């Protein structure tokens, strides 16, 4: 693919004018209020985020809440590191520290692997930061309370369950799922360690109340921080195609068995893939006749699945475009 050919692809992604990207249900408002109420008795805040969007979607309200209640030790955990390579991880660290110099503690984790050092480093680091902090009204308490915050579906509950299993050899205590919005309220303390006694507090995933940047909204949707039906799988697949072409990542051509090569038209891509894979469904027409058509929605879901499971290669969606 030559530079002149790739320049024919879209340079900007445009969301349909009436398309809804925002998702801020009532439980998020309630959750934010509960977080603020509980912070007084919290010793350390662990922010979990998806490593494929290290910049996009991190809720600025969290930082206002943390700093507004007295400075708390803060650790940023970038989960799902298995979907990135080492070079991307190093680049992300540099990018984050240049944009947010006060962010000194960044860990990459993979909750699918309980031997992953990033996960195992969370508790020792949090314990050390707590011991070095003033703790204000909690200076006399031997117990450590750690609050887990972040946007939906980035692995907050999974981190708690892995640490509980590793340190206490106990089964999962926090509900997990592949869909955004499983945790809907600030939970009770979950014991993670005996000596010293360490408790973690799970919280619901909370997005920014208003997502004004369309690309940020699409990145959140693509990694699954919003329920797919809120944005629509067809639009999510279209953004994925746009991003891959814009960054000259053409592995999808082979993965989708596209004989025609790279393409910027999502309908054409999905139609060809559906034909290749025999994805068809029956559609009843207005006149009552039933017609067999290619199942574009099924093809879109499969395309998104390839990205989310790393089958299109390691991808950092916040990676700048090489010009």
C-alpha positions in Angstrom: 0.0 0.0 0.0 1.6 3.2 -1.2 1.3 6.6 0.6 -0.7 8.0 -2.2 -3.2 5.1 -2.1 -3.5 5.3 1.7 -4.2 9.1 1.5 -7.4 8.2 -0.3 -8.8 6.8 2.9 -10.8 9.1 5.3 -8.7 11.5 7.3 -11.4 12.3 9.8 -14.1 10.0 11.3 -17.5 11.6 11.4 -20.3 10.3 13.6 -23.9 10.7 12.2 -25.4 13.9 13.5 -28.1 12.2 15.5 -25.9 9.4 16.8 -25.8 9.0 20.6 -22.4 8.4 22.0 -22.9 9.5 25.6 -23.9 6.9 28.2 -24.3 8.2 31.8 -27.2 6.2 33.4 -28.5 7.1 36.9 -26.2 4.6 38.7 -23.2 6.5 37.6 -24.4 9.7 39.2 -25.2 7.8 42.4 -21.8 6.0 42.2 -19.9 9.3 42.0 -21.7 10.6 45.0 -21.0 7.5 47.0 -17.3 7.6 46.0 -17.0 11.2 47.4 -18.7 10.1 50.6 -16.4 7.2 51.1 -13.1 8.9 50.3 -12.6 10.2 53.8 -11.9 6.6 54.9 -9.8 5.6 51.9 -5.9 5.5 52.1 -5.1 4.9 48.5 -6.9 5.2 45.1 -6.1 2.7 42.4 -7.4 3.8 39.0 -7.9 1.0 36.5 -8.0 1.8 32.8 -7.8 -0.1 29.5 -4.2 -0.1 28.2 -5.5 0.1 24.6 -6.8 3.6 25.4 -4.3 5.0 27.9 -5.3 8.6 27.3 -8.9 8.5 26.0 -11.8 8.4 28.4 -10.1 8.7 31.7 -12.7 10.6 33.8 -11.3 14.0 34.8 -13.9 14.1 37.6 -12.0 11.4 39.5 -9.0 13.6 39.8 -11.1 16.5 41.0 -12.7 14.2 43.6 -9.4 12.8 44.8 -7.6 16.1 45.1 -10.6 17.8 46.5 -10.7 15.4 49.5 -7.0 15.8 50.4 -4.3 14.3 48.3 -4.5 10.5 48.3 -1.8 8.1 47.0 -2.8 7.3 43.4 -1.8 4.3 41.2 -2.7 4.0 37.6 -3.2 0.4 36.5 -3.4 -0.2 32.7 -5.1 -3.5 32.3 -5.3 -5.9 29.3 -1.5 -5.5 28.7 -1.6 -8.8 26.8 -3.2 -6.9 23.9 -0.1 -4.6 23.5 3.6 -5.3 22.9 6.5 -4.1 25.0 7.4 -1.2 22.7 3.9 0.2 23.0 4.0 -0.1 26.7 7.2 1.9 26.9 5.8 4.6 24.6 2.6 4.8 26.7 4.6 5.4 29.9 6.5 8.2 28.2 3.3 9.7 26.8 1.4 9.7 30.1 4.3 11.1 32.1 4.8 13.9 29.7 1.1 14.8 29.8 0.6 14.2 33.6 4.0 14.6 35.4 2.5 14.0 38.8 1.5 10.5 37.7 4.5 8.6 39.0 3.0 5.2 39.6 2.0 3.3 36.4 1.5 -0.5 36.3 0.6 -2.7 33.3 -1.5 -5.7 34.2 -3.1 -8.8 32.7 -5.8 -10.2 35.0 -6.0 -13.4 32.9 -2.6 -14.4 34.2 -2.4 -14.5 38.0 1.4 -14.7 37.8 1.5 -11.4 36.0 4.0 -9.2 37.9 1.9 -6.1 37.3 -1.0 -7.4 39.2 1.2 -8.7 42.0 2.9 -5.4 42.3 -0.3 -3.5 43.1 -0.6 -4.4 46.8 3.1 -3.9 47.7 3.2 -0.5 46.0 -0.1 0.6 47.6 1.1 -0.5 51.0 4.3 1.4 50.6 2.6 4.6 49.4 0.1 4.4 52.3 3.0 4.0 54.8 4.7 7.1 53.4 1.5 9.3 53.4 0.1 11.3 56.3 -3.3 9.5 56.1 -4.8 12.5 58.0 -7.8 11.2 60.0 -6.7 7.5 59.5 -3.3 7.7 61.0 -4.3 5.6 64.0 -5.9 2.8 62.0 -3.8 -0.3 61.3 -6.2 -1.3 58.4 -5.6 -0.1 54.9 -8.5 0.8 52.6 -7.9 0.9 48.9 -10.6 2.2 46.5 -10.7 1.0 42.9 -12.0 3.5 40.4 -12.3 3.7 36.6 -14.5 3.7 33.6 -16.8 0.6 32.9 -15.5 -2.8 31.8 -11.7 -2.2 32.3 -11.3 -5.0 34.8 -11.8 -3.3 38.2 -13.6 -6.3 39.7 -11.2 -8.7 38.1 -8.2 -7.0 39.7 -9.9 -7.4 43.2 -10.7 -11.0 42.6 -7.1 -11.9 41.4 -5.5 -10.2 44.5 -8.0 -11.8 46.8 -7.2 -15.2 45.3 -3.5 -14.7 45.4 -3.2 -13.3 48.9 -6.0 -15.0 50.7 -6.5 -18.1 48.5 -10.2 -17.3 48.5 -12.8 -17.3 45.6 -14.0 -14.3 43.8 -15.9 -11.7 45.8 -16.7 -9.1 43.1 -19.0 -9.7 40.2 -17.4 -9.6 36.8 -18.6 -9.8 33.2 -17.7 -8.9 29.6 -20.4 -6.2 29.5 -20.1 -2.7 30.7 -22.1 -1.8 33.9 -21.9 -5.0 35.9 -21.0 -3.2 39.1 -23.7 -0.6 39.8 -23.0 0.7 43.3 -20.0 1.3 45.6 -19.6 -2.0 47.3 -18.7 -3.1 50.9 -15.1 -3.6 51.8 -13.5 -6.8 50.4 -10.7 -8.2 52.4 -7.5 -8.8 50.3 -4.8 -9.4 52.8 -4.5 -10.3 56.5 -1.2 -8.8 57.6 -1.5 -5.9 57.5 -5.3 -6.0 57.0 -6.0 -4.6 53.5 -9.5 -4.0 52.2 -10.5 -3.0 48.7 -13.7 -1.1 47.8 -15.2 -1.9 44.3 -17.0 1.0 42.5 -19.2 1.2 39.4 -17.5 2.2 36.2 -18.1 5.9 35.7 -17.7 7.8 32.4 -17.6 11.5 31.8 -21.2 12.9 31.9 -20.7 14.4 28.5 -18.4 13.0 25.8 -17.8 15.9 23.5 -15.0 14.3 21.5 -16.5 11.8 19.0 -13.3 9.9 18.5 -12.9 9.4 22.3 -16.4 8.2 22.4 -15.8 5.7 19.6 -12.6 4.5 21.2 -14.5 3.8 24.5 -17.1 2.0 22.5 -14.6 -0.1 20.5 -12.9 -1.5 23.7 -16.2 -2.2 25.3 -16.5 0.6 27.9 -20.0 1.4 26.5 -22.6 -1.3 25.8 -22.4 -2.1 22.0 -26.1 -1.3 21.5 -25.8 2.2 22.7 -23.5 3.1 19.7 -24.3 0.3 17.3 -22.0 -2.5 16.1 -22.2 -1.1 12.6 -20.8 2.2 13.7 -18.2 0.6 16.0 -17.0 -1.6 13.1 -16.8 1.4 10.8 -14.6 3.3 13.3 -12.4 0.3 13.6 -12.0 0.1 9.8 -11.3 3.9 9.8 -8.6 3.6 12.5 -6.9 0.6 10.9 -6.7 2.3 7.5 -5.6 5.7 9.0 -2.7 3.9 10.7 -1.9 1.7 7.7 -2.7 -1.4 9.7 -3.9 -3.7 7.0 -3.8 -7.1 8.8 -7.6 -7.1 8.6 -7.5 -7.8 4.8 -6.1 -11.3 5.4 -8.1 -11.9 8.5 -11.4 -11.1 6.7 -10.3 -12.9 3.5 -10.8 -9.7 1.4 -9.9 -10.4 -2.2 -10.3 -6.8 -3.1 -7.6 -5.6 -0.6 -7.9 -2.6 1.8 -11.1 -0.7 1.6 -12.6 2.4 3.3 -16.3 1.4 2.9 -17.5 -0.6 5.8 -20.6 -1.9 4.0 -18.4 -3.4 1.2 -16.0 -4.9 3.7 -18.7 -6.5 5.8 -20.6 -7.7 2.7 -17.5 -9.4 1.3 -16.6 -11.0 4.6 -20.2 -12.2 5.2 -20.2 -13.8 1.7 -16.9 -15.5 2.3 -18.0 -16.9 5.7 -21.6 -17.8 4.6 -23.2 -15.3 7.0 -26.8 -15.0 5.7 -30.2 -14.4 7.3 -33.8 -14.3 6.1 -35.4 -10.9 5.9 -39.1 -10.4 5.4 -39.9 -7.7 2.9 -42.8 -5.2 3.0 -44.7 -7.3 0.5 -44.5 -10.4 2.6 -41.8 -12.1 0.6 -38.7 -13.5 2.4 -35.3 -12.7 1.0 -32.0 -14.3 1.9 -29.4 -11.5 2.5 -25.9 -11.2 3.8 -25.8 -10.7 7.6 -23.8 -7.5 7.9 -24.5 -7.2 11.6 -23.0 -10.7 12.3 -20.0 -9.7 10.2 -19.6 -6.4 12.1 -19.7 -8.3 15.5 -17.0 -10.7 14.2 -14.8 -7.9 13.0 -15.1 -6.1 16.4 -14.4 -9.5 18.2 -11.1 -9.9 16.2 -10.0 -6.5 17.5 -11.0 -7.1 21.1 -9.3 -10.5 21.3 -6.0 -9.2 19.7 -6.4 -11.0 16.5 -5.7 -7.9 14.5 -2.3 -7.4 16.2 -1.3 -5.2 19.2 -3.2 -1.9 19.0 -2.9 1.3 21.0 -5.9 3.4 19.9 -4.3 6.6 21.2 -1.2 6.1 19.1 -0.5 9.1 16.9 -0.8 8.8 13.1 2.6 8.6 11.3 2.7 11.3 8.7 
